Amino acid sequence: MEKQTIYKPIDCSFYDELELIAMRGSETEIVYLDGEKPVRKRSSIKTLESKGGAEYMVLTDKTEIRLDNLLQIDGKVPPQSC
């Protein structure tokens, strides 16, 4: 089992942008860390949710990405803090 680090909340305005992308339902390019390995994929955001003290992006293919592991969405790098 992979050890999880303490969750670092993402920038509040960037979270709002993610909500808008999810509402649109359009496919987007997402780059995120899976462990220490960057992963790039195209998918739509199904929902954003909180669990276990962290926030996650759930994609339509059921991939769950912890938001502090998000590196880019459509080429935009998330700001560092709220």
ZADOMI-641449 format. One record per atom (N, C-alpha, C, O, CB): x negated, y negated, z negated. Coordinates in pm, whole numbers, plus 50000, padded with zeros to 5 digits. Glycine has a CB too. Layout:
ZADOMI-641449
{atom {X; Y; Z}}
...
//
This chain:
ZADOMI-641449
{atom {49915; 50119; 50000}}
{atom {50000; 50000; 50000}}
{atom {49912; 49876; 50000}}
{atom {49816; 49865; 49923}}
{atom {50096; 50000; 49878}}
{atom {49945; 49782; 50088}}
{atom {49868; 49658; 50101}}
{atom {49901; 49563; 49987}}
{atom {50018; 49541; 49955}}
{atom {49894; 49591; 50236}}
{atom {49797; 49505; 49928}}
{atom {49815; 49409; 49819}}
{atom {49865; 49277; 49876}}
{atom {49804; 49222; 49968}}
{atom {49683; 49389; 49741}}
{atom {49974; 49225; 49823}}
{atom {50028; 49095; 49865}}
{atom {49964; 48984; 49783}}
{atom {49944; 48998; 49662}}
{atom {50182; 49091; 49852}}
{atom {49933; 48876; 49849}}
{atom {49882; 48758; 49779}}
{atom {50001; 48676; 49729}}
{atom {50115; 48702; 49767}}
{atom {49789; 48674; 49872}}
{atom {49973; 48577; 49646}}
{atom {50078; 48487; 49597}}
{atom {50132; 48407; 49714}}
{atom {50056; 48354; 49794}}
{atom {50023; 48393; 49485}}
{atom {50264; 48399; 49723}}
{atom {50329; 48328; 49832}}
{atom {50302; 48179; 49823}}
{atom {50315; 48119; 49716}}
{atom {50481; 48355; 49831}}
{atom {50265; 48119; 49936}}
{atom {50243; 47974; 49945}}
{atom {50354; 47918; 50034}}
{atom {50354; 47942; 50154}}
{atom {50100; 47940; 50004}}
{atom {50449; 47844; 49977}}
{atom {50560; 47790; 50056}}
{atom {50512; 47709; 50175}}
{atom {50411; 47637; 50167}}
{atom {50651; 47705; 49969}}
{atom {50586; 47720; 50287}}
{atom {50552; 47643; 50405}}
{atom {50613; 47503; 50394}}
{atom {50697; 47477; 50308}}
{atom {50600; 47714; 50534}}
{atom {50571; 47415; 50482}}
{atom {50621; 47278; 50488}}
{atom {50773; 47278; 50507}}
{atom {50826; 47350; 50592}}
{atom {50552; 47200; 50602}}
{atom {50843; 47197; 50428}}
{atom {50990; 47193; 50431}}
{atom {51045; 47153; 50568}}
{atom {51142; 47213; 50614}}
{atom {51040; 47095; 50327}}
{atom {50985; 47056; 50633}}
{atom {51035; 47014; 50764}}
{atom {51009; 47122; 50869}}
{atom {51087; 47137; 50963}}
{atom {50969; 46881; 50807}}
{atom {50900; 47198; 50854}}
{atom {50873; 47307; 50947}}
{atom {50975; 47420; 50927}}
{atom {51018; 47483; 51023}}
{atom {50729; 47360; 50928}}
{atom {51014; 47444; 50802}}
{atom {51119; 47543; 50774}}
{atom {51247; 47503; 50847}}
{atom {51316; 47587; 50904}}
{atom {51144; 47557; 50620}}
{atom {51279; 47374; 50843}}
{atom {51397; 47324; 50914}}
{atom {51386; 47351; 51064}}
{atom {51485; 47387; 51128}}
{atom {51416; 47173; 50889}}
{atom {51267; 47335; 51120}}
{atom {51245; 47364; 51262}}
{atom {51270; 47512; 51291}}
{atom {51329; 47548; 51393}}
{atom {51102; 47324; 51305}}
{atom {51223; 47599; 51201}}
{atom {51245; 47743; 51218}}
{atom {51394; 47775; 51216}}
{atom {51441; 47860; 51292}}
{atom {51172; 47823; 51109}}
{atom {51469; 47708; 51128}}
{atom {51614; 47729; 51123}}
{atom {51679; 47690; 51256}}
{atom {51769; 47760; 51303}}
{atom {51676; 47649; 51008}}
{atom {51636; 47580; 51315}}
{atom {51690; 47536; 51445}}
{atom {51658; 47638; 51555}}
{atom {51743; 47669; 51637}}
{atom {51634; 47398; 51483}}
{atom {51536; 47688; 51555}}
{atom {51497; 47789; 51655}}
{atom {51584; 47913; 51637}}
{atom {51629; 47972; 51736}}
{atom {51346; 47826; 51641}}
{atom {51607; 47953; 51513}}
{atom {51691; 48071; 51486}}
{atom {51834; 48047; 51533}}
{atom {51896; 48136; 51591}}
{atom {51690; 48104; 51336}}
{atom {51888; 47928; 51507}}
{atom {52024; 47896; 51548}}
{atom {52040; 47900; 51701}}
{atom {52144; 47942; 51752}}
{atom {52065; 47758; 51495}}
{atom {51938; 47856; 51772}}
{atom {51943; 47857; 51919}}
{atom {51943; 47999; 51974}}
{atom {52000; 48025; 52079}}
{atom {51825; 47778; 51976}}
{atom {51878; 48090; 51903}}
{atom {51875; 48229; 51946}}
{atom {51787; 48256; 52067}}
{atom {51794; 48363; 52126}}
{atom {52012; 48275; 51976}}
{atom {51703; 48159; 52104}}
{atom {51618; 48177; 52221}}
{atom {51490; 48252; 52185}}
{atom {51444; 48249; 52071}}
{atom {51584; 48040; 52284}}
{atom {51434; 48319; 52285}}
{atom {51309; 48390; 52266}}
{atom {51196; 48290; 52248}}
{atom {51194; 48186; 52315}}
{atom {51280; 48486; 52384}}
{atom {51104; 48320; 52160}}
{atom {50995; 48229; 52130}}
{atom {50866; 48309; 52113}}
{atom {50870; 48429; 52083}}
{atom {51025; 48147; 52003}}
{atom {50752; 48245; 52132}}
{atom {50624; 48313; 52111}}
{atom {50579; 48289; 51967}}
{atom {50569; 48175; 51921}}
{atom {50516; 48263; 52211}}
{atom {50551; 48397; 51898}}
{atom {50518; 48392; 51756}}
{atom {50381; 48456; 51736}}
{atom {50354; 48565; 51788}}
{atom {50626; 48465; 51669}}
{atom {50294; 48389; 51660}}
{atom {50164; 48444; 51624}}
{atom {50159; 48445; 51471}}
{atom {50184; 48344; 51406}}
{atom {50044; 48361; 51686}}
{atom {50127; 48563; 51415}}
{atom {50126; 48577; 51270}}
{atom {50018; 48677; 51228}}
{atom {49968; 48753; 51310}}
{atom {50263; 48621; 51219}}
{atom {49985; 48675; 51101}}
{atom {49888; 48771; 51047}}
{atom {49961; 48896; 50999}}
{atom {50061; 48887; 50927}}
{atom {49807; 48708; 50931}}
{atom {49911; 49010; 51040}}
{atom {49956; 49139; 50989}}
{atom {49835; 49196; 50916}}
{atom {49747; 49256; 50978}}
{atom {50010; 49236; 51104}}
{atom {49832; 49177; 50784}}
{atom {49710; 49205; 50710}}
{atom {49610; 49097; 50744}}
{atom {49633; 48979; 50717}}
{atom {49653; 49348; 50744}}
{atom {49498; 49136; 50805}}
{atom {49400; 49036; 50849}}
{atom {49397; 49023; 51000}}
{atom {49317; 48946; 51055}}
{atom {49260; 49073; 50798}}
{atom {49484; 49097; 51068}}
{atom {49485; 49100; 51214}}
{atom {49593; 49008; 51271}}
{atom {49710; 49022; 51235}}
{atom {49507; 49243; 51265}}
{atom {49555; 48912; 51359}}
{atom {49657; 48828; 51422}}
{atom {49737; 48910; 51525}}
{atom {49681; 48990; 51600}}
{atom {49591; 48706; 51490}}
{atom {49868; 48888; 51527}}
{atom {49959; 48955; 51619}}
{atom {50034; 48847; 51696}}
{atom {50080; 48748; 51638}}
{atom {50057; 49051; 51543}}
{atom {50047; 48867; 51827}}
{atom {50123; 48774; 51911}}
{atom {50238; 48852; 51972}}
{atom {50219; 48960; 52028}}
{atom {50032; 48710; 52024}}
{atom {50360; 48797; 51960}}
{atom {50475; 48863; 52021}}
{atom {50580; 48762; 52062}}
{atom {50584; 48650; 52011}}
{atom {50535; 48965; 51926}}
{atom {50665; 48803; 52156}}
{atom {50779; 48722; 52199}}
{atom {50904; 48787; 52143}}
{atom {50925; 48907; 52162}}
{atom {50787; 48708; 52356}}
{atom {50984; 48709; 52076}}
{atom {51107; 48761; 52018}}
{atom {51196; 48644; 51979}}
{atom {51156; 48528; 51988}}
{atom {51078; 48852; 51895}}
{atom {51316; 48676; 51937}}
{atom {51408; 48577; 51882}}
{atom {51414; 48595; 51731}}
{atom {51399; 48706; 51680}}
{atom {51551; 48589; 51945}}
{atom {51435; 48484; 51662}}
{atom {51450; 48489; 51516}}
{atom {51596; 48523; 51486}}
{atom {51687; 48452; 51527}}
{atom {51408; 48354; 51449}}
{atom {51616; 48632; 51414}}
{atom {51752; 48671; 51375}}
{atom {51797; 48589; 51254}}
{atom {51908; 48537; 51252}}
{atom {51759; 48822; 51343}}
{atom {51710; 48579; 51154}}
{atom {51745; 48507; 51032}}
{atom {51619; 48471; 50953}}
{atom {51511; 48524; 50978}}
{atom {51840; 48591; 50944}}
{atom {51635; 48381; 50858}}
{atom {51532; 48349; 50759}}
{atom {51590; 48389; 50625}}
{atom {51707; 48361; 50596}}
{atom {51490; 48195; 50762}}
{atom {51509; 48454; 50541}}
{atom {51562; 48499; 50412}}
{atom {51455; 48494; 50305}}
{atom {51335; 48495; 50334}}
{atom {51618; 48640; 50422}}
{atom {51501; 48489; 50180}}
{atom {51411; 48492; 50065}}
{atom {51428; 48624; 49992}}
{atom {51539; 48673; 49975}}
{atom {51440; 48373; 49970}}
{atom {51316; 48680; 49950}}
{atom {51320; 48800; 49865}}
{atom {51188; 48814; 49792}}
{atom {51081; 48786; 49846}}
{atom {51350; 48927; 49950}}
{atom {51197; 48858; 49669}}
{atom {51078; 48878; 49589}}
{atom {50993; 48755; 49572}}
{atom {50871; 48766; 49557}}
{atom {50997; 48985; 49648}}
{atom {51055; 48636; 49573}}
{atom {50980; 48512; 49553}}
{atom {50908; 48462; 49677}}
{atom {50827; 48370; 49668}}
{atom {50881; 48532; 49446}}
{atom {50937; 48521; 49794}}
{atom {50874; 48477; 49919}}
{atom {50983; 48458; 50026}}
{atom {51093; 48510; 50014}}
{atom {50767; 48580; 49967}}
{atom {50948; 48382; 50130}}
{atom {51042; 48358; 50240}}
{atom {50993; 48435; 50363}}
{atom {50873; 48444; 50390}}
{atom {51055; 48204; 50272}}
{atom {51089; 48490; 50436}}
{atom {51058; 48574; 50552}}
{atom {51138; 48531; 50674}}
{atom {51250; 48480; 50663}}
{atom {51086; 48720; 50521}}
{atom {51079; 48554; 50790}}
{atom {51145; 48541; 50918}}
{atom {51174; 48685; 50963}}
{atom {51083; 48768; 50969}}
{atom {51057; 48460; 51025}}
{atom {51300; 48712; 50995}}
{atom {51336; 48844; 51046}}
{atom {51368; 48828; 51194}}
{atom {51455; 48749; 51232}}
{atom {51458; 48905; 50966}}
{atom {51298; 48904; 51276}}
{atom {51317; 48896; 51420}}
{atom {51426; 48992; 51465}}
{atom {51468; 49080; 51390}}
{atom {51185; 48927; 51493}}
{atom {51473; 48974; 51587}}
{atom {51580; 49060; 51638}}
{atom {51537; 49206; 51647}}
{atom {51622; 49295; 51646}}
{atom {51626; 49011; 51775}}
{atom {51406; 49232; 51656}}
{atom {51359; 49371; 51658}}
{atom {51334; 49425; 51517}}
{atom {51275; 49532; 51499}}
{atom {51229; 49381; 51741}}
{atom {51381; 49350; 51416}}
{atom {51373; 49384; 51273}}
{atom {51234; 49366; 51211}}
{atom {51213; 49403; 51095}}
{atom {51416; 49527; 51254}}
{atom {51139; 49310; 51286}}
{atom {51009; 49275; 51229}}
{atom {51031; 49167; 51124}}
{atom {51103; 49071; 51148}}
{atom {50908; 49227; 51340}}
{atom {50968; 49183; 51006}}
{atom {50974; 49082; 50900}}
{atom {50837; 49017; 50888}}
{atom {50736; 49085; 50872}}
{atom {51018; 49146; 50763}}
{atom {50836; 48884; 50895}}
{atom {50711; 48809; 50886}}
{atom {50721; 48715; 50766}}
{atom {50808; 48628; 50761}}
{atom {50682; 48729; 51018}}
{atom {50632; 48733; 50670}}
{atom {50628; 48641; 50556}}
{atom {50582; 48506; 50610}}
{atom {50482; 48498; 50680}}
{atom {50532; 48693; 50442}}
{atom {50655; 48400; 50578}}
{atom {50633; 48270; 50642}}
{atom {50494; 48213; 50619}}
{atom {50445; 48137; 50703}}
{atom {50734; 48173; 50594}}
{atom {50429; 48246; 50509}}
{atom {50293; 48194; 50490}}
{atom {50191; 48273; 50572}}
{atom {50072; 48241; 50568}}
{atom {50255; 48197; 50341}}
{atom {50235; 48375; 50646}}
{atom {50149; 48448; 50740}}
{atom {50169; 48399; 50884}}
{atom {50102; 48448; 50976}}
{atom {50176; 48598; 50732}}
{atom {50258; 48305; 50903}}
{atom {50286; 48251; 51035}}
{atom {50172; 48158; 51078}}
{atom {50138; 48064; 51007}}
{atom {50422; 48175; 51037}}
{atom {50114; 48185; 51196}}
{atom {50003; 48104; 51246}}
{atom {50050; 48002; 51349}}
{atom {50001; 47889; 51351}}
{atom {49897; 48193; 51307}}
{atom {50145; 48042; 51436}}
{atom {50197; 47953; 51540}}
{atom {50335; 47999; 51581}}
{atom {50369; 48117; 51573}}
{atom {50102; 47949; 51663}}
{atom {50414; 47904; 51626}}
{atom {50541; 47936; 51690}}
{atom {50552; 47843; 51810}}
{atom {50552; 47721; 51795}}
{atom {50664; 47920; 51591}}
{atom {50562; 47901; 51929}}
{atom {50561; 47824; 52054}}
{atom {50443; 47727; 52061}}
{atom {50457; 47614; 52106}}
{atom {50693; 47747; 52070}}
{atom {50327; 47773; 52014}}
{atom {50204; 47693; 52020}}
{atom {50189; 47591; 51909}}
{atom {50085; 47525; 51899}}
{atom {50198; 47622; 52150}}
{atom {50291; 47575; 51825}}
{atom {50283; 47478; 51715}}
{atom {50235; 47546; 51588}}
{atom {50287; 47650; 51547}}
{atom {50421; 47411; 51691}}
{atom {50134; 47485; 51527}}
{atom {50075; 47536; 51403}}
{atom {50152; 47477; 51286}}
{atom {50171; 47355; 51281}}
{atom {49922; 47501; 51393}}
{atom {50198; 47560; 51191}}
{atom {50272; 47506; 51076}}
{atom {50184; 47414; 50990}}
{atom {50067; 47445; 50966}}
{atom {50327; 47620; 50990}}
{atom {50240; 47301; 50943}}
{atom {50168; 47217; 50846}}
{atom {50142; 47298; 50718}}
{atom {50210; 47398; 50694}}
{atom {50250; 47087; 50814}}
{atom {50047; 47255; 50639}}
{atom {50001; 47334; 50526}}
{atom {50089; 47334; 50401}}
{atom {50089; 47433; 50328}}
{atom {49869; 47288; 50488}}
{atom {50164; 47228; 50374}}
{atom {50238; 47226; 50248}}
{atom {50367; 47149; 50262}}
{atom {50390; 47078; 50360}}
{atom {50154; 47167; 50136}}
{atom {50452; 47165; 50159}}
{atom {50584; 47101; 50156}}
{atom {50574; 46961; 50099}}
{atom {50675; 46891; 50088}}
{atom {50684; 47185; 50075}}
//
